[in-house]
Amino acid sequence: MTTQAVSFNFTITLPTALGDLRTFPGGGTLPLVSTMHWRPGQTRANNAIVPLGSSGDLVVHVDQASGTVHFLIDVKGPSNKNPSVRHGPLRPRFVPG
């Protein structure tokens, strides 16, 4: 059994417009609720434990109508209900939107 969820710290900085960030398991659907919202010029951070998809993947959807935003993601560690479960490797990859 591999990792079921991962603890993350998501940070945005220097946004030029209103926006929000949503996270969900790979293969899932875009949720109606966001992980965080921001206004122009803010720097915001939020922790989240996000379930992973069946392939061990995660989707991060950054929604901002125009302009730019810097996005940082820190992987804090795997999270399982069973502490004796062995964890598989995390393989980050960029999926252009």
MDAnalysis code that builds the backbone (N, CA, C; Angstrom):
import MDAnalysis as mda
import numpy as np

u = mda.Universe.empty(291, n_residues=97, atom_resindex=np.repeat(np.arange(97), 3), trajectory=True)
u.add_TopologyAttr("name", ["N", "CA", "C"] * 97)
u.add_TopologyAttr("resid", np.arange(1, 98))
u.add_TopologyAttr("resname", ["MET", "THR", "THR", "GLN", "ALA", "VAL", "SER", "PHE", "ASN", "PHE", "THR", "ILE", "THR", "LEU", "PRO", "THR", "ALA", "LEU", "GLY", "ASP", "LEU", "ARG", "THR", "PHE", "PRO", "GLY", "GLY", "GLY", "THR", "LEU", "PRO", "LEU", "VAL", "SER", "THR", "MET", "HIS", "TRP", "ARG", "PRO", "GLY", "GLN", "THR", "ARG", "ALA", "ASN", "ASN", "ALA", "ILE", "VAL", "PRO", "LEU", "GLY", "SER", "SER", "GLY", "ASP", "LEU", "VAL", "VAL", "HIS", "VAL", "ASP", "GLN", "ALA", "SER", "GLY", "THR", "VAL", "HIS", "PHE", "LEU", "ILE", "ASP", "VAL", "LYS", "GLY", "PRO", "SER", "ASN", "LYS", "ASN", "PRO", "SER", "VAL", "ARG", "HIS", "GLY", "PRO", "LEU", "ARG", "PRO", "ARG", "PHE", "VAL", "PRO", "GLY"])
u.atoms.positions = np.array([
    [0.852, -1.180, 0.000],
    [0.000, 0.000, 0.000],
    [0.891, 1.233, 0.000],
    [0.534, 2.235, -0.769],
    [1.321, 3.454, -0.837],
    [0.583, 4.602, -0.149],
    [1.152, 5.772, -0.242],
    [0.602, 6.954, 0.400],
    [-0.813, 7.255, -0.088],
    [-1.702, 7.579, 0.840],
    [-3.096, 7.894, 0.519],
    [-3.348, 9.397, 0.438],
    [-2.598, 10.168, 1.208],
    [-2.760, 11.623, 1.244],
    [-1.421, 12.240, 1.626],
    [-1.273, 13.526, 1.329],
    [-0.029, 14.227, 1.620],
    [-0.353, 15.572, 2.254],
    [0.462, 15.960, 3.217],
    [0.342, 17.261, 3.861],
    [1.188, 18.270, 3.074],
    [0.565, 19.386, 2.699],
    [1.225, 20.412, 1.905],
    [1.111, 21.770, 2.574],
    [2.013, 22.676, 2.207],
    [1.875, 24.092, 2.483],
    [1.850, 24.780, 1.124],
    [0.736, 25.423, 0.792],
    [0.589, 26.144, -0.467],
    [0.773, 27.625, -0.191],
    [1.549, 28.316, -1.023],
    [1.781, 29.750, -0.869],
    [1.621, 30.436, -2.220],
    [0.961, 31.578, -2.232],
    [0.930, 32.439, -3.417],
    [1.507, 33.788, -3.009],
    [2.131, 34.452, -3.971],
    [2.668, 35.781, -3.708],
    [2.650, 36.599, -4.994],
    [2.606, 37.895, -4.836],
    [2.617, 38.860, -5.937],
    [1.503, 38.667, -6.968],
    [0.271, 38.353, -6.551],
    [-0.795, 38.251, -7.538],
    [-1.171, 39.640, -8.067],
    [-1.525, 39.688, -9.338],
    [-1.925, 40.965, -9.930],
    [-3.440, 41.104, -10.040],
    [-4.186, 40.061, -9.615],
    [-5.649, 40.092, -9.683],
    [-6.218, 39.164, -8.614],
    [-7.533, 39.222, -8.416],
    [-8.221, 38.293, -7.518],
    [-8.042, 36.870, -8.024],
    [-7.993, 35.911, -7.098],
    [-7.891, 34.522, -7.532],
    [-8.162, 33.552, -6.408],
    [-8.145, 32.276, -6.765],
    [-8.276, 31.217, -5.770],
    [-7.519, 29.984, -6.232],
    [-7.276, 29.086, -5.295],
    [-6.532, 27.861, -5.531],
    [-7.369, 26.694, -5.035],
    [-7.484, 25.655, -5.837],
    [-8.239, 24.462, -5.451],
    [-7.355, 23.241, -5.632],
    [-7.439, 22.316, -4.705],
    [-6.644, 21.093, -4.778],
    [-7.575, 19.889, -4.684],
    [-7.221, 18.823, -5.430],
    [-8.037, 17.614, -5.395],
    [-7.244, 16.438, -5.948],
    [-7.679, 15.217, -5.646],
    [-6.968, 14.037, -6.125],
    [-6.975, 13.954, -7.653],
    [-5.877, 13.475, -8.232],
    [-5.835, 13.253, -9.668],
    [-6.970, 12.339, -10.087],
    [-7.598, 12.655, -11.228],
    [-8.729, 11.877, -11.697],
    [-10.051, 12.326, -11.108],
    [-9.993, 13.247, -10.135],
    [-11.210, 13.755, -9.501],
    [-11.784, 14.927, -10.270],
    [-12.827, 15.511, -9.743],
    [-13.452, 16.673, -10.373],
    [-13.113, 17.935, -9.583],
    [-13.117, 19.057, -10.273],
    [-12.804, 20.344, -9.657],
    [-13.808, 20.638, -8.542],
    [-13.334, 20.812, -7.301],
    [-14.260, 21.066, -6.189],
    [-14.833, 22.480, -6.236],
    [-15.974, 22.653, -5.575],
    [-16.598, 23.970, -5.492],
    [-15.929, 24.852, -4.443],
    [-15.254, 24.238, -3.471],
    [-14.589, 24.995, -2.406],
    [-13.106, 25.145, -2.731],
    [-12.522, 26.224, -2.254],
    [-11.112, 26.485, -2.541],
    [-10.241, 26.231, -1.316],
    [-8.971, 26.042, -1.574],
    [-7.980, 25.897, -0.514],
    [-7.592, 27.268, 0.027],
    [-7.592, 28.292, -0.863],
    [-7.356, 29.676, -0.441],
    [-7.816, 30.660, -1.513],
    [-8.069, 31.903, -1.075],
    [-8.430, 33.028, -1.951],
    [-7.382, 34.115, -1.752],
    [-7.257, 35.026, -2.733],
    [-6.354, 36.161, -2.564],
    [-6.844, 37.370, -3.345],
    [-6.284, 38.523, -2.929],
    [-6.507, 39.800, -3.606],
    [-5.178, 40.270, -4.180],
    [-5.187, 41.209, -5.112],
    [-3.933, 41.700, -5.693],
    [-2.956, 42.165, -4.619],
    [-1.692, 41.790, -4.784],
    [-0.631, 42.236, -3.896],
    [-0.439, 41.430, -2.632],
    [-1.325, 40.497, -2.330],
    [-1.207, 39.718, -1.095],
    [-0.178, 38.597, -1.224],
    [0.338, 38.180, -0.089],
    [1.060, 36.921, 0.040],
    [0.270, 36.102, 1.037],
    [-0.166, 34.913, 0.620],
    [-1.017, 34.062, 1.459],
    [-0.444, 32.654, 1.478],
    [-0.635, 31.967, 2.589],
    [-0.219, 30.571, 2.711],
    [-1.313, 29.792, 3.425],
    [-1.385, 28.497, 3.140],
    [-2.370, 27.650, 3.785],
    [-1.857, 26.214, 3.793],
    [-2.101, 25.532, 4.889],
    [-1.778, 24.109, 4.987],
    [-2.994, 23.295, 4.586],
    [-2.741, 22.140, 3.984],
    [-3.842, 21.254, 3.613],
    [-3.335, 19.818, 3.541],
    [-4.177, 18.889, 3.935],
    [-3.915, 17.473, 3.707],
    [-4.816, 17.073, 2.559],
    [-4.203, 16.661, 1.460],
    [-4.943, 16.392, 0.237],
    [-4.837, 14.912, -0.118],
    [-5.973, 14.243, -0.337],
    [-5.926, 12.857, -0.791],
    [-5.302, 12.786, -2.182],
    [-4.612, 11.698, -2.450],
    [-4.009, 11.499, -3.764],
    [-4.904, 10.625, -4.630],
    [-4.788, 10.782, -5.950],
    [-5.534, 9.962, -6.889],
    [-4.987, 8.543, -6.917],
    [-5.617, 7.685, -7.695],
    [-5.234, 6.276, -7.746],
    [-3.817, 6.073, -8.278],
    [-3.298, 7.053, -9.026],
    [-1.924, 6.982, -9.532],
    [-0.950, 7.731, -8.627],
    [-1.428, 8.178, -7.457],
    [-0.585, 8.929, -6.536],
    [-0.419, 10.378, -6.947],
    [-1.365, 10.913, -7.742],
    [-1.233, 12.272, -8.229],
    [-2.222, 13.232, -7.581],
    [-1.924, 14.505, -7.749],
    [-2.668, 15.604, -7.150],
    [-2.850, 16.667, -8.218],
    [-4.006, 17.316, -8.243],
    [-4.239, 18.424, -9.162],
    [-4.330, 19.704, -8.341],
    [-3.593, 20.728, -8.774],
    [-3.676, 22.054, -8.162],
    [-4.185, 22.992, -9.253],
    [-5.354, 23.567, -9.029],
    [-5.987, 24.460, -9.999],
    [-5.882, 25.884, -9.472],
    [-5.098, 26.725, -10.156],
    [-4.965, 28.133, -9.792],
    [-5.867, 28.913, -10.735],
    [-6.867, 29.585, -10.178],
    [-7.869, 30.291, -10.971],
    [-7.718, 31.790, -10.771],
    [-7.276, 32.462, -11.824],
    [-7.123, 33.916, -11.796],
    [-7.443, 34.400, -13.206],
    [-8.415, 35.297, -13.353],
    [-8.926, 35.691, -14.670],
    [-7.873, 36.330, -15.572],
    [-6.935, 37.059, -14.976],
    [-5.905, 37.724, -15.779],
    [-4.683, 37.967, -14.915],
    [-3.600, 38.379, -15.541],
    [-2.396, 38.726, -14.803],
    [-1.568, 37.523, -14.423],
    [-0.753, 37.708, -13.385],
    [0.177, 36.660, -12.956],
    [0.093, 36.450, -11.451],
    [0.591, 35.310, -11.010],
    [0.718, 34.991, -9.592],
    [1.861, 33.991, -9.457],
    [2.647, 34.114, -8.406],
    [3.705, 33.152, -8.111],
    [3.126, 32.120, -7.146],
    [3.325, 30.866, -7.465],
    [2.768, 29.765, -6.675],
    [3.891, 28.863, -6.180],
    [3.898, 28.583, -4.862],
    [4.893, 27.692, -4.264],
    [4.168, 26.556, -3.558],
    [4.746, 25.375, -3.638],
    [4.162, 24.224, -2.950],
    [5.274, 23.512, -2.193],
    [5.065, 23.343, -0.897],
    [5.997, 22.606, -0.047],
    [5.330, 21.309, 0.365],
    [6.004, 20.199, 0.114],
    [5.501, 18.900, 0.549],
    [5.992, 18.687, 1.972],
    [5.062, 18.595, 2.904],
    [5.428, 18.425, 4.310],
    [5.592, 16.956, 4.673],
    [4.823, 16.076, 4.020],
    [4.980, 14.649, 4.294],
    [3.722, 13.861, 4.027],
    [3.878, 12.542, 3.921],
    [2.731, 11.669, 3.685],
    [1.845, 11.573, 4.916],
    [0.594, 11.245, 4.684],
    [-0.368, 11.125, 5.769],
    [-1.241, 9.906, 5.512],
    [-1.191, 8.932, 6.397],
    [-2.021, 7.730, 6.304],
    [-2.706, 7.493, 7.633],
    [-3.850, 6.840, 7.581],
    [-4.550, 6.496, 8.813],
    [-3.812, 5.391, 9.562],
    [-3.102, 4.550, 8.851],
    [-2.388, 3.435, 9.449],
    [-0.893, 3.763, 9.503],
    [-0.333, 4.035, 10.675],
    [1.079, 4.439, 10.758],
    [2.056, 3.351, 10.335],
    [1.610, 2.099, 10.238],
    [2.529, 1.034, 9.829],
    [2.605, 0.884, 8.312],
    [1.821, 1.673, 7.562],
    [1.830, 1.598, 6.101],
    [3.133, 2.180, 5.567],
    [3.735, 1.491, 4.608],
    [4.955, 1.988, 3.980],
    [4.569, 2.984, 2.901],
    [5.344, 4.048, 2.766],
    [5.039, 5.119, 1.825],
    [5.784, 4.933, 0.523],
    [5.089, 5.193, -0.594],
    [5.719, 5.179, -1.902],
    [6.298, 6.544, -2.209],
    [7.120, 6.651, -3.260],
    [7.739, 7.934, -3.608],
    [6.730, 8.905, -4.203],
    [6.964, 10.199, -3.975],
    [6.152, 11.245, -4.588],
    [6.874, 11.708, -5.848],
    [6.160, 11.802, -6.951],
    [6.758, 12.192, -8.222],
    [6.062, 13.449, -8.744],
    [6.584, 14.639, -8.415],
    [5.930, 15.860, -8.891],
    [6.102, 16.026, -10.397],
    [5.089, 16.584, -11.038],
    [5.186, 16.918, -12.464],
    [4.242, 18.070, -12.749],
    [4.602, 18.880, -13.699],
    [3.817, 20.054, -14.078],
    [2.860, 19.682, -15.197],
    [1.600, 20.021, -15.037],
    [0.592, 19.792, -16.079],
    [0.074, 21.161, -16.484],
    [0.447, 21.644, -17.670],
    [-0.007, 22.971, -18.078],
    [-1.513, 23.022, -18.235],
    [-2.098, 24.157, -17.853],
    [-3.546, 24.326, -17.916],
    [-3.908, 25.069, -19.094],
])
